């Protein structure tokens, strides 16, 4: 029963993440849409993409917390996140 619960949680999280991913795609295509959820004067393409990277990191972390990612997978994602987040914008 516990496995079923984790599977349902994972599906719900994946569905929600799909919606957030779609939102991020819209923002990347039209940076001016950032104004709807973020109070920005001058939205930019770079900022839109930075949010998308953060959404990816958030999803990877959530999958780790739900034990969907094993130790090796998590190590790879963690390395990718450290590289991605250490770059200067």
PyMOL commands that set and color helices and strands:
alter all, ss='L'
color gray80, all
select helices_A, chain A and resi 2-29+31-37+45-65+71-86
alter helices_A, ss='H'
color red, helices_A
deselect
rebuild
show_as cartoon
